[in-house]
Amino acid sequence: MSERRNDTDNLQGRTIYFDFLRVMATFAVVVLHVSAQKYYAVEVETWEWQIFNVYDSIVRWAVLFL
């Protein structure tokens, strides 16, 4: 017969920081996709393209974590 384990048993060896980082990376990837929607439809010389580029650059780190 198998023993029933508590949910707290699963958390004992777990690093909460990595869970938080993964949640933040998920939101950052959503921002990345939203900022890339019209990325190629806008001229490079415009402010709109520069704003897209800034958002894209800020959240690009998240691709490594997902």
Secondary structure as UniProt FT lines:
FT   HELIX           7..11
FT   TURN            12..13
FT   HELIX           16..35
FT   TURN            36..41
FT   TURN            44..45
FT   HELIX           47..59
FT   HELIX           60..64
//
